[in-house]
Every structure is written in structure tokens, then in C-alpha cells.
């Protein structure tokens, strides 16, 4: 039995269409069905053989689309600001307030688009009582194993990005090294 080192995807007669779809985000599993290829071969091809110019062109296209969206939102902001100023000069305060709200919404969207405003909820469990109890139980269980205990403390410190060392006394207040 001989093993071929040639990529079955690269050898496919519809390689250009396959590459385009891979770059566009189509799942290798879906492409495998469509083109009669092994999905693992498509994953390897995607990781190792996609033409760099095609990948770069897709990145440029995505960046251009993002820039275009940002430009359009900035245009809306500018128009809303101009409307607000005009309405304010004419003493039409209700329309001025409405335009100001639209300007604010546009600024918020711009902030999200350029990454200056975070979206979503961020939860800090460091001071959650259940997490503290679990952390204390882990430390206590690891008392007979000081090296493992120190490794766990270090891992939690790194994971939580906390500058203070996580000591058992801090964890639950009632537990100390002597327990």
C-alpha cells in the first residue's frame, strides 16, 4: 500500500470554488459533502494550503466593509448633530433633544465598532461566596500535598489575573494553615 503525500483538495478540479468557500467561512464538513472530499482533508487544506493572497484579500474585504459601516455611522452622527444644532438655534427644543439622542446612539455604536465600548455582561466571581467555599475546600484538601497546593494557588492566581496571592485565610476567613 502506498500513501500519497498530495493534498486531495489541491488536486480537486474545483479547487478555486473550494478555496473561495473555505475563506468565506463555509464549514469543511459541509464542503466535504458537496465536493465528495474527506472533511479532515479540507481542515488540513484550510490550515496549510489556502493561498495567502486569497486569505489576505478576504481580510481586506472584511476590513473595507467594517470601515464602510463606520463611515456610514459617522455620517449619521454628523447629520444628527447638525440637526440638533439647527433645532436648538430655532428654539425647537423637542426636535433638538431627539437629534441629540440620535447623535448619542451613533456615538455609542461607533464606540462599539472601534472597540472602545465593551458589550455584554462581565461577571466577577472572585468574591462569590460559593466560589470562595469551593476554593477553600480545594486548598484544605491539598494541605497534605504542598507542591500541588502551591500549583493550584498559582494557577488560580494566573487565571484570575489577581495581583494578590490567594491565601486560604482570605478564601473563607475561618480556615487557616493550622486547620
RAWOTA-V393994 format. One line per field, one symbol per residue. ss: DSSP state (@ for helix, = for strand, . for the rest). psi: psi as a letter, one per 40 degrees, with the letter a starting at -180 (. if undefined). Layout:
ss: ???
psi: ???
//
This chain:
ss: ..............@@@@@@@@@....@@@@@@@@...@@@@@@@@@@...@@@@@@@@@@@@@@@@@@@@@@@@@@@@@@@@@@@@@@...@@@@@@@@@@@@@@@@@@@@@...............@@@@@@@@@@@@@....@@@@@@@@@@@@@@@.......@@@@@.......
psi: hihheihdddeiefdddddddddeehhdddddddefihddddddddddehhddddddddddddddddddddddddddddddddddddddeegdddddddddddddddddddddeeehiiihhhhedehdddddddddddddedegddddddddddddddefhdihhiddddedehide.
//
